[in-house]
C-alpha cells in the first residue's frame, strides 16, 4: 500500500524535523565534529532500525564525501573490523546505545568512554544526531519509503 509522505500530509511537522537536523549539522560544524562521524551515526542507526531508504541515502552521501566502499561495508561489522579509530568506535557505541535505549538508558561506561574523546558539547551533538536519524528512520519506515528504483541496480 502506498502511503503519503509526512512532508505531504504534515508539512509543518516534517519541516520541524528538518530544522532539527539542520541545527545538528550546524552544531557539529561549530564544535569540530568531523562529517564522517555523522555519516557513521546515520548509517549504523539506519542499519539497526532496518531502514533501507535512509541507509541508502546516507551511504551515498558518505561516498560522495570520500568514504570508500570497503569502509562503508565494514560499518555493519565495526566491532570486529580494524578499520575504525577509537573516536569512530566511541561514536558507533554511543549511537547504538541511544538507538537501543530500551536496553537500559545510555550506560555510564559508554558515556564515560565518549567523554574521554569528546567534549560535553560534542557529545550533546552526537546524541542529538542519533536522535535525529532515529526520527527520520521512523518517518521512512512508517511511511514505507522505498529506495528509488534508479538506486537499486548500481
Secondary structure, 3 states (H helix, E strand, C coil): CCCCCHHHHCHHHHHHHHHHHHHHHHHHHHHCCCHHHHHHHHHHHHHHHCCHHHHHHHHHHHHHCCCCHHHHHHHHHHHHCCCCCHHHHHHHHHHHHHHCHHHCCCCHHHHHHHHCCCCHHHHHHHHHHHHHHHHHHHHHHHCCCCCCHHHCCC
